[in-house]
């Protein structure tokens, strides 16, 4: 096990002092992180808590996706993690609908983490869209996990994947994107 060493210098009563703090490295992941996405549209049963799926690993160093349906964001060491996401919301109905999105750790919803988002209605044959994007800090122990849940009152609302486009050329739109970054061990 190697160590990351941090040096802090302080001027104290006409003397220079050096404080040396060592932080253990865990499996070479001092600052574990991961970026994941999904390249398939996602649906949910009406009024049902449904975890977002992350079936594509874009970048990963320590953080990984697990669970039966690729919904769990599993961390390699204890600490505080910044979890950021964006979701491409689509509505194929002629009425606007609100959906809810919230965070969970180890199967328990995080208090005060829910947000309602209004997805515009379909007009002139074009689905209504909205993008949900925010972050939260979550305390997790080694090998614990976080999930992002959503719920819709109408089956016409879904997380939409869109293929790359031309005129102009532009990349695909994942249905969801998430990044998980280690912030602190405290």
N, C-alpha and C positions, 0 to 999 in steps of 0.2 A: 504494500500500500504506500503510494507516494503521498507527499503533502504539498499543499499550496501554502506558501508563506507570505504573510502580509507584514510590511514594515510601517511603523508609525513613529514619527519623530516628534518630540516635544521639547520646548525650551523651558527649563525649570530653574529658577534662581541661579542664573548665570552658568548653568551646566546643561549640556545636551544629554538627553537620555533617549535610549532606543527601546521601544517595546516590540517584541516579536510575538505575533499570534499565529498559530498554525491551525489550519482547517483541514481535516482529513478528506482525501479524495475517495469517493465511493465508486468502484468499478470504472475509474477514469472518467466519471461524469461529475465534475465539480459544478457545472451549471447545466443540468439536463434540460433538454428542450425537444420539441417535436412540432411538425407542421403536417396536418392531415386534411384530406378533402374527400368529397364523394362525387363521382362522375356519373351518377344515376339519379333520376328524379325520385323523391321519397314521398310516400303518402302515409296517412294516418286514419284510423277508424275515428268516427265522429266522437268528440268529447272523451278521448282516451289519451292518457299520458303516453307519449311515444318518444323513445330516445332517438336522437339524430345518429346516423350511421356515418362512419369514416372508413371507407374501403380502399383509399389510396394514401400511401405514405409518401409525402413530398420530401421531408427532411426529418431525420430522427437521430437523436443522440441521448439514449437513456429512456426517454418517454416512449411508450408504445401503445398501440391500440389492441384491445383484447375483448373478450366476451363473445358469446355465441353469434351476435349480429354485428360485430365490429363497432360497438357503441362506447366501450369503456376506454378512457384515457388514463393509463396506468403509469405511475411515477416510480423511479428507482430509488429515491431517498426521501426522507422526511423533510418537510419544510413548507414554505408558502410558495404557491405557484400562481402566476398570472395566466388566466385562461381567456383567450380572445377568440371570437368567432364572427362569421358573417354567414347569412343564409339568404338565398334568392327565393323569395316568396312569390307564388303565382296563384291567381284566382281565375278560374274558368267559368265562374257564375256571373249572372247579371246584377248581383247585389254585392256591396262591400261586406267583408267579414273580418272580425277581429280574431287573431290567434294569440295564444299565450306561449311564451318561451321562458324556461327557468333552468337553473343549475341544480345538480344533485351530486353528493359525494357518498360513495359506498351504499347506494340505494336509498338515501334519505335526502329529501329536498332541502336545499339551503334556504334558511329564513330570508325573507325579503329580497329574493333574487328573481322574481317573476316580473315580466313586462308584457303588456298587451300591445299588439301591433295591428293596425288596420291595413288590410290589403285591398287595393282599389278593385272595382268591378271590371268585368270584361266589357269592352266597348268596340264597336265596329269590327268584331271578329278577332280582336287582339286581347289576350289575357291581361288582367290588371296585375301590377307588380309592386313589390316593396322589398327593400333590403333591411334586414334586421342585423345589427352589428353592435356589440358592446363587449365589455370584459368584466371579470370579477377576480378577486384574490381569494384563493381557497387554501386552507391548511390541510395538508395530506401527510399521512405517514407512509413509510416505505411500502411499496406494493399496493397501496390503496388506489382508488380510482375516482374520477369525476365523469359525469355524463351531462349532456344538455338535452332537455326534454322540450317537447312542443305538443300543443293540443289545438284542434280546430273544431268549430261547431258545424262545419260544412265540408263534405268530402271533395268539393271542387277546389279547395285550397290545398296546395302542396308545395314542397321544396323542389324547385325546378332546376334541372340540368339543361344547359343549352350548348350545342356543339359550336365549334369555331365558325366564324362568319367571314364573308368577303365583302368587298366594296364599302369600306376599306377592310383589309384583312385584320382580324382581331381574334384573340384566343377564346377558348370555350369558357363557359360560366359554370363552375362547380355548383351543385345544389347547396353544399355547405363547405366552409373552410374553417379550420380551427388551428390555433397555435397554443402551445403550452410551454411556458418558460419558468424555470426556477428563479425565485426572487431572493429568498432568504431562508436560513435554517432556523429562524426564530419565530 
